[in-house]
Amino acid sequence: MKFKKLIINNFMRLKGENTIEFSTLPDKNVTVVLGDNTVGKTTLAQAIRWCLYGNIISTQYDNSKNICLLNTDILNDMTANDRKEISVELDIENSINGQDRSCRILRRAEFVRKFPQLVAIQKTESLKMYIKNPITGSEEPYDNIGKDEGKVDDMISELLPKDLSSYFLFDGERWSDAKNTQNDIKDSIYTLVGISPIRQMKEHLGDLGTNGRSSVIKRLGDKKTGSGAEYNTIEKSIEDYYGRIDAQKHEIEEAQNNVEYYQKKADEIKDILNANPNVEKDQKECEKLKRDIESGTSRIEKYKKDIITRFSDSYVYFAAPLLQDVVNMLDGVDLQGSDIPDVTDKTIHAILQNGRCLCGHEVHKDSFEEKELLKLLEIVPPAKIGTVVENFKDKLANWSNRSANLYDAIKEDAESYQQESDDLEDLKEELTIKEKKIDRKINFAGERNKMNSYLIKVREANQTISNDKAVIENLKHKIAMEEEKKKDLEAKNKENEKLDRYIAYAKALYKSANEIYQEKEQNLLGELNQIIEKNFREMFNEQEKYAKLDDDYTLHLYYRNLRDSKGYANAEATGLSEGEKIARNFAFIVSILELANKMKDEGDDAQAMPLVLDGPFSKLSDVNTAKVARVLPKVANQVIIFMLDKDWEPSGLAEYTDTNYMYRLEKSIEENSSEVKKQKEVAE
């Protein structure tokens, strides 16, 4: 199946009629539409989607409910009574069992303006399909009744299932969101490779609703009747257990949302930290410099205080030389006398006054003892100063020793003070340089603490999920026990024998369907993951990581051979960049198409569809753009790309593109509309 032509009239950003013919050449199967941002590339993808399914998708700029399908320039010129039509026509080349079954799909809608507001209100919509007669070559309407009967919709669903639209209508922005990649991925894969019927059969028989409460088996069981109060009590208990299981499942869903939210917040912070390792290092160095500056300032103050303290004793340094001169002068005079150590004039006056000597003799006036004491009075201090001078010399010697060390001590402190001051200036200068390099708005320590807090909440939510699952398993066990009690009671009722046969038959069918389903599912996942790993490695020359679709049908990246405590293990890569997410999803898209084509070649009922890509390379590097683009024309029978000019040359798609199928979107300067032109016409 290939798209041949797209005709758009007054749809969104495209004013008037715009036509694009798509390449159906086998060797040059790429059609390219180039254009800047906001000129209408996404409008082309929206037009195809609207033509096929009657709806559009939300974009990064606006919600789909707020997007006006009627061109705003047309709307602006309308009066209150005007009616304007939009239309999109898609011609499809298709072959079924060797017969040409090409068709043309045409969807129209009529709008009126809610005057004076600039709001378009849709009044009517119609959908028609014209199928080519393989014998006459003429077109024949498939459904004259229109959309209401749904015949055209059913035919479109057979040709291009809506569940698969995310794959052949690739939105680069949407596929960069991990949550969106998980939505409907399981159903889409099953539809693509043809195991949906067996899955639907299994679900219908036993899996619908909580624990199969809406399934055939459960509904047949509900028709069985028992008797007595005991039977009613058992049924009430079972219903209560089911209600508690529903409550636990709701709690699990909330916890899973918390895991997703807090993991996303933690990954965002991790990206910031990983993207700024040098800044974080500089910030740590700044903190160390600040501590060093604080310590240096403290030491300088200590040296300063020591110098002041020493200068308070400086009189000994300056007085010692002067007093030494006095001593030298006194040394030339006989000052020694015949003094008795520690005897002064006060001692002698006290003896004379008391009238008794120290030895006990009485001292009388004009006695021998009095005369000797008076003689002695003339030679003891202060009559003689020799003793005082000797005491002074001793003190002077002590001062000299102290003054000799004072100079050296002050000099040493002064030198240390100067050295510390120089070092402090160097530290302050280094700190200034470091601080200029840092984005001071980011508090790395705080961000890391927040990240760790988020990761703790992730673990707590996961623990809640684990606990709730354990509770659910316990409740299931209780239900099974109650069901056994019911069986014992129901066995007494012969009216239930017929229903038992039906249930046994349904359970046997369910078991067979489940076995077939599980085998197909495991084989499918195994084969698909081999292709995903191969394509991811080849497309991105990736040796360290590999992409994988896990059993929960979500896409992940894993490190190869990362050692843990038990040996080598494959650890999941988290905190993916936008480029890595796109790369992972590209590998999946290419792989699922490759698997579908392979199954088609092997005779399986798989779809071979065109691949329409809107802005696929905008978040990829030039190198990865080239790697991805090289693979696309080989795995899809037709490739249609709406892309930025900057991505054209790096993509290398010129090799697969005929210049007749190169277009450009140009925006009118006077109006808010764009038009599609052939690249050749623009160049001329």
C-alpha positions as CSV (number, residue, x, y, z in Angstrom):
1,M,0.0,0.0,0.0
2,K,1.3,3.5,-0.9
3,F,-0.1,7.0,-0.8
4,K,-0.3,8.6,-4.3
5,K,-1.7,12.1,-3.8
6,L,-2.9,14.5,-1.0
7,I,-5.2,17.4,-1.8
8,I,-5.9,19.9,1.0
9,N,-8.3,22.8,0.8
10,N,-8.5,25.6,3.4
11,F,-7.4,23.2,6.2
12,M,-5.8,24.8,9.2
13,R,-2.6,26.7,8.1
14,L,-3.0,25.8,4.4
15,K,-5.2,28.4,2.5
16,G,-6.8,27.4,-0.8
17,E,-6.0,24.2,-2.6
18,N,-2.6,22.6,-2.0
19,T,-1.5,19.3,-3.7
20,I,1.3,16.9,-2.9
21,E,2.1,13.9,-5.2
22,F,4.0,11.2,-3.3
23,S,6.7,9.1,-4.9
24,T,5.7,5.4,-5.5
25,L,9.1,4.6,-7.2
26,P,10.7,1.4,-5.8
27,D,14.3,2.8,-5.7
28,K,13.5,6.4,-4.8
29,N,10.6,5.9,-2.4
30,V,11.1,9.1,-0.3
31,T,8.9,12.2,-0.6
32,V,10.2,15.3,1.3
33,V,8.5,18.5,2.4
34,L,10.9,21.1,3.8
35,G,10.0,24.1,5.9
36,D,10.8,26.2,8.9
37,N,9.1,25.9,12.3
38,T,5.5,27.1,12.5
39,V,5.0,27.2,8.7
40,G,2.6,24.1,8.6
41,K,4.6,20.9,8.5
42,T,2.5,19.4,11.3
43,T,-0.7,20.6,9.4
44,L,0.1,18.1,6.6
45,A,0.3,15.2,9.1
46,Q,-2.9,16.4,10.8
47,A,-4.6,16.6,7.4
48,I,-3.8,12.9,6.7
49,R,-5.0,11.9,10.1
50,W,-8.2,13.9,9.8
51,C,-9.0,12.5,6.4
52,L,-8.6,9.0,7.6
53,Y,-10.1,9.1,11.1
54,G,-12.0,12.4,11.4
55,N,-9.8,13.8,14.3
56,I,-6.5,15.4,14.9
57,I,-4.0,15.1,17.8
58,S,-2.8,17.6,20.3
59,T,0.6,19.3,19.7
60,Q,3.2,21.0,21.9
61,Y,1.5,24.3,21.0
62,D,-2.2,23.6,21.6
63,N,-4.7,21.0,22.7
64,S,-6.6,19.3,19.8
65,K,-9.9,20.6,21.2
66,N,-8.7,24.2,20.8
67,I,-7.4,23.9,17.2
68,C,-9.5,25.5,14.5
69,L,-9.7,23.3,11.4
70,L,-10.8,26.1,9.2
71,N,-8.0,28.4,7.9
72,T,-8.0,31.5,10.1
73,D,-7.5,33.9,7.2
74,I,-10.6,32.5,5.6
75,L,-12.4,32.7,8.9
76,N,-11.3,36.3,9.3
77,D,-13.0,37.3,6.0
78,M,-16.3,35.6,6.8
79,T,-19.5,37.5,7.8
80,A,-22.2,36.1,10.1
81,N,-24.1,34.4,7.2
82,D,-21.1,32.9,5.4
83,R,-20.4,29.2,5.1
84,K,-17.0,27.8,4.2
85,E,-15.9,24.3,3.5
86,I,-12.7,22.4,4.2
87,S,-11.7,19.2,2.5
88,V,-8.9,16.7,2.5
89,E,-8.5,14.0,-0.3
90,L,-6.1,11.1,-0.1
91,D,-5.4,8.8,-3.0
92,I,-4.2,5.4,-2.1
93,E,-2.5,2.8,-4.3
94,N,-3.3,-0.7,-3.1
95,S,-3.1,-4.2,-4.4
96,I,-5.1,-7.2,-2.9
97,N,-4.3,-10.7,-4.1
98,G,-2.7,-9.2,-7.1
99,Q,-5.6,-7.1,-8.1
100,D,-5.5,-3.3,-8.2
101,R,-7.8,-2.0,-5.4
102,S,-6.7,1.6,-5.3
103,C,-9.1,4.0,-3.7
104,R,-9.7,7.7,-3.0
105,I,-10.8,9.0,0.4
106,L,-12.5,12.4,0.6
107,R,-13.6,14.0,3.9
108,R,-15.4,17.4,3.9
109,A,-16.7,19.7,6.7
110,E,-18.7,22.9,6.6
111,F,-18.2,25.8,9.0
112,V,-20.0,29.0,10.0
113,R,-18.5,31.9,11.9
114,K,-19.8,32.7,15.4
115,F,-19.9,36.5,14.6
116,P,-18.4,38.8,15.8
117,Q,-16.1,36.4,17.5
118,L,-13.3,34.8,15.5
119,V,-14.6,31.3,16.2
120,A,-15.5,28.6,13.6
121,I,-18.4,26.3,14.3
122,Q,-18.6,23.0,12.4
123,K,-22.1,22.3,11.0
124,T,-21.7,19.3,8.8
125,E,-19.2,16.6,7.9
126,S,-19.1,13.9,5.2
127,L,-16.8,11.0,4.3
128,K,-16.7,9.2,1.0
129,M,-14.6,6.6,-0.6
130,Y,-14.2,5.8,-4.3
131,I,-12.7,2.4,-5.2
132,K,-11.0,1.8,-8.6
133,N,-12.7,-0.9,-10.6
134,P,-9.9,-3.4,-11.6
135,I,-11.6,-4.2,-14.9
136,T,-12.9,-0.9,-16.2
137,G,-10.4,1.3,-14.3
138,S,-13.2,3.7,-13.4
139,E,-14.0,4.9,-9.9
140,E,-17.0,3.6,-8.1
141,P,-18.4,5.0,-4.8
142,Y,-18.0,2.5,-2.0
143,D,-20.8,4.0,0.2
144,N,-23.4,6.3,-1.1
145,I,-25.1,6.6,2.4
146,G,-22.2,8.4,4.0
147,K,-20.4,8.4,7.3
148,D,-23.5,7.6,9.4
149,E,-23.6,3.9,8.4
150,G,-19.9,3.6,9.1
151,K,-19.1,1.5,6.0
152,V,-16.2,3.7,4.9
153,D,-14.8,3.9,8.4
154,D,-14.8,0.1,8.5
155,M,-13.0,-0.1,5.2
156,I,-10.4,2.5,6.4
157,S,-9.9,0.5,9.6
158,E,-9.1,-2.6,7.5
159,L,-6.6,-0.7,5.3
160,L,-5.0,1.5,7.9
161,P,-6.1,0.5,11.5
162,K,-6.3,3.5,13.8
163,D,-4.5,1.5,16.5
164,L,-1.4,1.6,14.2
165,S,-1.6,5.3,13.3
166,S,1.1,6.1,15.9
167,Y,3.5,4.0,13.8
168,F,2.9,5.0,10.2
169,L,2.0,8.6,11.2
170,F,5.1,9.2,13.3
171,D,5.0,12.4,15.4
172,G,8.6,13.0,16.6
173,E,7.4,15.1,19.5
174,R,4.9,12.6,20.8
175,W,7.4,9.7,20.5
176,S,9.9,11.6,22.7
177,D,7.4,11.1,25.6
178,A,8.0,7.8,27.3
179,K,4.4,7.7,28.6
180,N,2.9,8.1,25.2
181,T,5.1,5.4,23.7
182,Q,3.5,2.9,26.2
183,N,-0.1,3.9,25.3
184,D,-1.8,1.3,23.1
185,I,1.6,-0.2,22.2
186,K,0.5,-3.7,23.1
187,D,-2.8,-3.6,21.1
188,S,-1.0,-2.0,18.2
189,I,1.7,-4.8,18.0
190,Y,-0.9,-7.5,18.2
191,T,-3.0,-5.9,15.5
192,L,0.1,-5.5,13.3
193,V,1.3,-9.1,13.5
194,G,-2.1,-10.7,13.6
195,I,-2.5,-12.2,17.1
196,S,-5.3,-9.8,18.2
197,P,-8.1,-12.3,17.5
198,I,-6.7,-15.0,19.7
199,R,-6.1,-12.4,22.4
200,Q,-9.6,-11.1,22.1
201,M,-10.9,-14.6,22.4
202,K,-8.9,-15.3,25.5
203,E,-10.0,-12.0,27.1
204,H,-13.7,-12.6,26.1
205,L,-13.7,-16.0,27.7
206,G,-11.9,-15.3,31.0
207,D,-10.0,-12.0,31.4
208,L,-12.5,-9.1,31.0
209,G,-12.9,-6.8,34.0
210,T,-11.3,-7.2,37.4
211,N,-10.2,-10.9,37.6
212,G,-12.5,-11.7,34.7
213,R,-15.7,-10.4,36.4
214,S,-17.2,-9.5,33.0
215,S,-15.9,-12.6,31.1
216,V,-18.0,-15.5,29.7
217,I,-16.8,-17.9,32.4
218,K,-17.7,-15.5,35.2
219,R,-21.1,-14.7,33.7
220,L,-22.0,-18.3,33.3
221,G,-21.0,-18.9,36.9
222,D,-23.2,-16.1,38.0
223,K,-26.2,-17.8,36.5
224,K,-25.7,-20.8,38.8
225,T,-27.9,-20.7,41.9
226,G,-27.4,-22.3,45.3
227,S,-29.6,-22.4,48.3
228,G,-29.7,-21.4,52.0
229,A,-28.2,-18.6,54.1
230,E,-24.7,-20.1,53.9
231,Y,-24.6,-19.7,50.1
232,N,-25.7,-16.1,50.3
233,T,-23.1,-15.4,52.9
234,I,-20.4,-16.9,50.6
235,E,-21.5,-14.8,47.7
236,K,-21.5,-11.7,49.8
237,S,-18.0,-12.4,51.0
238,I,-16.8,-13.0,47.4
239,E,-18.3,-9.7,46.3
240,D,-16.7,-7.9,49.2
241,Y,-13.3,-9.4,48.3
242,Y,-13.7,-8.2,44.7
243,G,-14.5,-4.7,46.0
244,R,-11.4,-4.7,48.2
245,I,-9.3,-5.9,45.2
246,D,-10.6,-3.0,43.2
247,A,-9.6,-0.6,46.0
248,Q,-6.1,-2.1,46.1
249,K,-5.8,-1.8,42.3
250,H,-6.8,1.8,42.6
251,E,-4.1,2.4,45.2
252,I,-1.6,0.6,43.0
253,E,-2.5,2.9,40.1
254,E,-2.0,5.9,42.3
255,A,1.3,4.6,43.5
256,Q,2.4,3.8,40.0
257,N,1.6,7.4,39.0
258,N,3.7,8.6,42.0
259,V,6.6,6.4,40.9
260,E,6.4,7.8,37.4
261,Y,6.1,11.4,38.7
262,Y,8.9,11.3,41.3
263,Q,11.2,9.2,39.0
264,K,10.7,11.9,36.3
265,K,11.5,14.7,38.8
266,A,14.6,12.8,40.0
267,D,15.8,12.2,36.5
268,E,15.4,15.9,35.6
269,I,17.6,16.8,38.5
270,K,20.1,14.1,37.6
271,D,20.3,15.4,34.1
272,I,21.1,18.9,35.5
273,L,23.8,17.4,37.8
274,N,25.3,15.2,35.1
275,A,25.3,18.1,32.6
276,N,27.2,20.4,35.0
277,P,29.9,18.2,36.7
278,N,32.6,20.9,36.4
279,V,30.3,23.6,37.9
280,E,29.6,21.4,40.8
281,K,33.4,20.8,41.3
282,D,34.0,24.5,41.1
283,Q,31.3,25.1,43.7
284,K,32.9,22.6,46.1
285,E,36.3,24.3,45.6
286,C,34.7,27.7,46.3
287,E,33.3,26.3,49.6
288,K,36.8,25.1,50.5
289,L,38.4,28.5,49.6
290,K,35.8,30.2,51.8
291,R,36.8,28.0,54.7
292,D,40.5,28.6,54.0
293,I,39.9,32.4,53.9
294,E,38.1,32.2,57.3
295,S,40.9,30.2,58.9
296,G,43.6,32.6,57.5
297,T,41.7,35.6,58.8
298,S,41.6,34.0,62.2
299,R,45.4,33.4,62.2
300,I,46.1,36.9,61.1
301,E,44.1,38.3,64.1
302,K,46.0,36.0,66.4
303,Y,49.4,37.2,65.1
304,K,48.1,40.8,65.5
305,K,47.1,40.2,69.1
306,D,50.4,38.6,69.9
307,I,52.4,41.6,68.6
308,I,50.3,44.0,70.6
309,T,50.8,41.9,73.7
310,R,54.5,41.8,73.2
311,F,54.7,45.6,72.7
312,S,53.0,46.1,76.1
313,D,56.3,44.8,77.6
314,S,58.5,46.8,75.3
315,Y,59.6,49.2,78.1
316,V,62.2,46.6,79.1
317,Y,63.6,46.7,75.6
318,F,64.0,50.5,75.4
319,A,64.9,51.1,79.1
320,A,67.6,48.4,79.5
321,P,70.4,50.2,77.5
322,L,69.8,53.5,79.5
323,L,69.8,51.9,82.9
324,Q,73.0,50.0,82.0
325,D,74.7,53.3,81.5
326,V,73.6,54.3,85.0
327,V,75.0,51.1,86.5
328,N,78.3,51.6,84.7
329,M,78.5,55.1,86.2
330,L,77.7,53.8,89.7
331,D,80.4,51.1,89.4
332,G,83.0,53.8,89.6
333,V,81.9,55.0,93.1
334,D,82.4,53.1,96.4
335,L,78.9,52.4,97.2
336,Q,79.3,49.0,98.9
337,G,80.2,50.1,102.5
338,S,80.0,47.6,105.3
339,D,76.4,46.9,105.1
340,I,74.8,43.9,106.7
341,P,72.5,42.0,104.4
342,D,68.9,42.8,105.1
343,V,69.7,45.4,107.9
344,T,68.5,48.9,107.3
345,D,68.3,52.2,109.3
346,K,64.8,51.2,110.3
347,T,66.1,48.1,112.0
348,I,68.6,50.1,114.1
349,H,66.1,52.8,115.1
350,A,63.7,50.1,116.3
351,I,66.4,48.6,118.5
352,L,67.3,52.0,120.0
353,Q,63.7,52.8,120.7
354,N,63.0,49.5,122.3
355,G,66.2,49.7,124.4
356,R,67.0,46.0,123.9
357,C,69.3,44.5,121.3
358,L,68.5,41.5,119.3
359,C,70.9,39.4,121.4
360,G,68.9,40.3,124.5
361,H,71.3,43.0,126.0
362,E,69.8,46.2,127.2
363,V,70.8,49.4,125.4
364,H,71.2,52.4,127.7
365,K,71.9,56.0,126.7
366,D,75.6,56.6,126.2
367,S,76.3,52.9,126.6
368,F,78.7,50.9,124.5
369,E,75.9,49.2,122.8
370,E,74.3,52.5,121.8
371,K,77.5,53.9,120.4
372,E,78.1,50.8,118.2
373,L,74.5,50.9,116.9
374,L,74.9,54.6,116.0
375,K,78.1,53.8,114.1
376,L,76.3,51.0,112.3
377,L,73.5,53.4,111.4
378,E,76.0,55.4,109.2
379,I,76.9,52.5,106.9
380,V,73.6,50.7,106.4
381,P,71.0,51.8,103.7
382,P,69.9,54.4,103.0
383,A,73.1,55.9,104.4
384,K,74.9,53.5,101.9
385,I,73.1,52.5,98.6
386,G,75.3,49.6,97.6
387,T,72.7,47.0,98.5
388,V,70.1,48.9,96.4
389,V,72.4,49.1,93.5
390,E,73.1,45.4,93.6
391,N,69.3,44.7,93.6
392,F,68.9,47.0,90.7
393,K,71.7,45.2,88.8
394,D,69.8,41.9,89.3
395,K,66.6,43.4,88.0
396,L,68.4,44.9,85.0
397,A,69.9,41.6,84.1
398,N,66.4,40.1,84.0
399,W,65.2,42.9,81.8
400,S,68.1,42.4,79.4
401,N,67.2,38.7,79.0
402,R,63.6,39.6,78.3
403,S,64.4,42.4,75.8
404,A,66.8,40.1,73.9
405,N,63.9,37.7,73.0
406,L,61.3,40.4,72.5
407,Y,62.7,41.6,69.1
408,D,63.0,38.1,67.7
409,A,59.5,37.2,68.8
410,I,57.9,40.4,67.4
411,K,59.8,40.0,64.1
412,E,58.7,36.4,63.8
413,D,55.1,37.3,64.4
414,A,55.3,40.2,61.9
415,E,56.7,37.9,59.2
416,S,54.0,35.4,59.8
417,Y,51.4,38.1,59.7
418,Q,52.7,39.4,56.3
419,Q,52.9,35.9,54.8
420,E,49.4,35.0,56.0
421,S,48.1,38.3,54.5
422,D,49.7,37.6,51.1
423,D,48.2,34.1,51.1
424,L,44.8,35.5,52.1
425,E,44.8,37.9,49.1
426,D,45.7,35.0,46.8
427,L,42.8,32.9,48.1
428,K,40.3,35.8,47.8
429,E,41.4,36.4,44.2
430,E,41.0,32.7,43.4
431,L,37.6,32.7,45.0
432,T,36.5,35.6,42.8
433,I,37.6,33.8,39.7
434,K,35.8,30.6,40.6
435,E,32.6,32.4,41.6
436,K,32.4,34.1,38.2
437,K,32.3,30.6,36.5
438,I,29.4,29.3,38.6
439,D,25.8,29.8,37.8
440,R,24.9,30.8,41.4
441,K,21.2,30.1,40.8
442,I,21.9,26.4,41.0
443,N,22.3,25.0,44.5
444,F,23.9,21.6,43.7
445,A,23.8,20.3,47.2
446,G,20.2,21.3,47.5
447,E,19.3,19.8,44.1
448,R,21.0,16.6,45.1
449,N,19.1,16.4,48.3
450,K,15.8,16.9,46.5
451,M,16.8,14.2,44.0
452,N,17.5,11.8,46.9
453,S,14.2,12.7,48.4
454,Y,12.4,12.0,45.2
455,L,14.1,8.6,44.9
456,I,13.1,7.7,48.5
457,K,9.5,8.5,47.5
458,V,9.9,6.2,44.4
459,R,11.1,3.4,46.7
460,E,8.2,4.0,49.1
461,A,5.7,4.0,46.2
462,N,7.2,0.8,44.8
463,Q,6.9,-0.7,48.3
464,T,3.3,0.3,48.4
465,I,2.7,-1.4,45.1
466,S,4.4,-4.6,46.3
467,N,2.4,-4.6,49.5
468,D,-0.9,-4.0,47.7
469,K,-0.1,-6.8,45.2
470,A,0.5,-9.1,48.1
471,V,-2.9,-8.1,49.6
472,I,-4.5,-8.8,46.3
473,E,-3.0,-12.2,46.0
474,N,-4.2,-13.0,49.5
475,L,-7.7,-11.8,48.6
476,K,-7.6,-14.0,45.5
477,H,-6.7,-16.9,47.6
478,K,-9.7,-16.2,49.9
479,I,-11.9,-15.9,46.8
480,A,-10.7,-19.2,45.6
481,M,-11.5,-20.8,49.0
482,E,-15.0,-19.3,49.0
483,E,-15.5,-20.5,45.4
484,E,-14.7,-24.0,46.5
485,K,-17.3,-23.7,49.2
486,K,-19.8,-22.5,46.6
487,K,-19.0,-25.5,44.5
488,D,-19.8,-27.9,47.3
489,L,-23.2,-26.2,47.7
490,E,-23.9,-25.9,44.0
491,A,-23.1,-29.5,43.4
492,K,-26.2,-30.3,45.2
493,N,-28.3,-28.4,42.7
494,K,-28.9,-30.5,39.6
495,E,-30.1,-27.4,37.7
496,N,-26.4,-26.2,37.6
497,E,-25.2,-29.3,35.8
498,K,-25.8,-27.8,32.3
499,L,-24.1,-24.6,33.3
500,D,-21.1,-26.6,34.6
501,R,-20.7,-28.2,31.2
502,Y,-20.8,-24.8,29.5
503,I,-18.2,-23.5,32.0
504,A,-16.0,-26.5,31.5
505,Y,-16.1,-26.1,27.8
506,A,-15.3,-22.3,28.1
507,K,-12.4,-23.0,30.5
508,A,-11.0,-25.6,28.0
509,L,-11.3,-23.1,25.2
510,Y,-9.7,-20.4,27.4
511,K,-6.8,-22.7,28.3
512,S,-6.1,-23.5,24.7
513,A,-6.4,-19.9,23.6
514,N,-4.1,-18.8,26.5
515,E,-1.5,-21.4,25.6
516,I,-1.5,-20.3,21.9
517,Y,-1.5,-16.7,23.0
518,Q,1.5,-17.0,25.4
519,E,3.5,-19.0,22.8
520,K,2.8,-16.4,20.1
521,E,3.5,-13.5,22.5
522,Q,6.8,-14.9,23.7
523,N,7.9,-15.8,20.2
524,L,6.9,-12.3,19.0
525,L,8.7,-10.5,21.8
526,G,11.8,-12.6,21.3
527,E,12.0,-12.0,17.6
528,L,11.0,-8.3,17.9
529,N,13.7,-7.6,20.5
530,Q,16.3,-9.2,18.3
531,I,15.4,-6.8,15.5
532,I,15.2,-3.9,17.9
533,E,18.6,-4.6,19.4
534,K,20.1,-5.0,15.9
535,N,18.6,-1.8,14.5
536,F,19.5,0.3,17.6
537,R,23.1,-0.9,17.3
538,E,23.3,-0.3,13.6
539,M,21.4,3.0,13.5
540,F,23.3,4.6,16.3
541,N,26.6,2.7,16.4
542,E,25.8,2.0,20.1
543,Q,28.0,-0.6,21.8
544,E,27.5,0.4,25.5
545,K,23.6,0.3,25.6
546,Y,20.9,-1.7,23.9
547,A,17.1,-1.1,23.5
548,K,14.5,-3.7,24.6
549,L,10.7,-4.0,24.7
550,D,10.0,-5.5,28.2
551,D,7.2,-7.9,29.2
552,D,5.2,-4.8,30.4
553,Y,5.3,-3.5,26.8
554,T,7.4,-0.4,27.6
555,L,10.6,0.5,25.8
556,H,13.8,0.6,27.9
557,L,17.5,1.1,27.4
558,Y,20.0,-1.1,29.3
559,Y,23.7,-1.0,29.9
560,R,25.6,-4.1,28.7
561,N,27.6,-6.1,31.2
562,L,27.6,-3.7,34.1
563,R,29.1,-5.4,37.2
564,D,27.1,-5.6,40.4
565,S,27.6,-7.5,43.7
566,K,26.6,-10.8,42.0
567,G,28.7,-10.4,38.9
568,Y,27.8,-9.0,35.5
569,A,24.3,-7.8,35.0
570,N,22.2,-5.6,32.6
571,A,21.3,-2.4,34.4
572,E,18.6,0.0,33.1
573,A,19.8,3.4,31.9
574,T,17.8,6.2,33.5
575,G,17.7,9.9,33.0
576,L,17.7,9.6,29.2
577,S,18.3,12.7,27.1
578,E,15.7,13.7,24.5
579,G,18.0,12.4,21.8
580,E,18.3,9.0,23.5
581,K,14.5,8.7,23.9
582,I,14.0,9.6,20.2
583,A,16.8,7.1,19.2
584,R,15.2,4.3,21.3
585,N,11.8,4.9,19.8
586,F,13.1,5.2,16.3
587,A,14.7,1.8,16.7
588,F,11.3,0.4,17.8
589,I,9.4,2.0,14.9
590,V,11.8,0.7,12.3
591,S,11.9,-2.7,13.9
592,I,8.1,-3.2,14.1
593,L,7.8,-2.2,10.4
594,E,10.6,-4.6,9.5
595,L,8.9,-7.4,11.4
596,A,5.6,-6.6,9.7
597,N,7.2,-6.7,6.2
598,K,9.0,-9.9,7.1
599,M,5.8,-11.6,8.2
600,K,4.1,-10.4,5.0
601,D,6.9,-11.9,2.9
602,E,6.4,-15.2,4.8
603,G,2.7,-15.1,4.1
604,D,1.3,-13.9,7.4
605,D,-1.6,-11.4,7.5
606,A,0.5,-8.3,8.3
607,Q,0.2,-4.8,7.0
608,A,2.7,-3.1,4.8
609,M,2.0,0.6,5.1
610,P,3.6,3.9,4.2
611,L,5.7,5.6,6.8
612,V,4.8,9.3,7.4
613,L,7.2,11.2,9.7
614,D,6.5,14.7,11.1
615,G,9.7,16.4,12.4
616,P,11.5,13.1,13.1
617,F,15.1,14.5,13.3
618,S,14.5,17.8,15.2
619,K,16.0,16.5,18.5
620,L,18.7,14.3,16.9
621,S,22.3,15.2,16.2
622,D,23.5,15.4,12.6
623,V,25.3,12.1,13.1
624,N,22.3,10.3,14.4
625,T,20.0,11.9,11.8
626,A,22.2,10.3,9.1
627,K,22.2,6.9,10.8
628,V,18.4,6.9,11.2
629,A,17.6,8.3,7.7
630,R,19.8,5.7,6.1
631,V,17.6,2.9,7.4
632,L,14.1,4.3,6.8
633,P,13.9,3.8,3.0
634,K,15.0,0.2,3.4
635,V,12.4,-0.9,6.0
636,A,9.4,1.0,4.6
637,N,7.9,0.6,1.2
638,Q,7.2,4.3,1.1
639,V,8.6,7.2,3.2
640,I,7.0,10.6,3.5
641,I,8.9,13.2,5.6
642,F,8.0,16.7,6.8
643,M,11.3,18.1,8.0
644,L,13.3,21.2,8.8
645,D,15.8,22.6,6.3
646,K,18.7,22.1,8.7
647,D,18.1,18.3,8.7
648,W,18.0,17.7,5.0
649,E,21.7,17.6,4.2
650,P,22.7,15.6,7.3
651,S,20.0,13.1,6.5
652,G,21.6,12.0,3.3
653,L,18.1,11.2,1.8
654,A,18.9,12.8,-1.5
655,E,20.1,9.3,-2.6
656,Y,16.5,8.0,-2.1
657,T,14.6,11.1,-3.3
658,D,13.5,12.0,-6.8
659,T,13.6,15.8,-7.2
660,N,10.0,15.7,-8.6
661,Y,8.9,14.7,-5.1
662,M,10.6,17.5,-3.1
663,Y,8.3,20.2,-1.8
664,R,8.6,23.4,0.3
665,L,6.2,25.0,2.6
666,E,6.2,28.8,2.4
667,K,4.4,31.2,4.6
668,S,2.7,34.3,3.2
669,I,4.2,37.6,4.6
670,E,0.8,39.4,4.4
671,E,-1.3,36.6,5.8
672,N,-1.0,33.9,8.5
673,S,-1.2,31.1,5.9
674,S,1.2,28.8,4.0
675,E,1.2,27.1,0.7
676,V,3.0,24.0,-0.7
677,K,5.3,24.5,-3.7
678,K,7.6,22.2,-5.5
679,Q,11.2,22.7,-4.6
680,K,12.1,23.1,-8.3
681,E,9.6,26.0,-8.7
682,V,11.0,27.7,-5.6
683,A,14.6,27.4,-6.8
684,E,13.6,28.9,-10.2
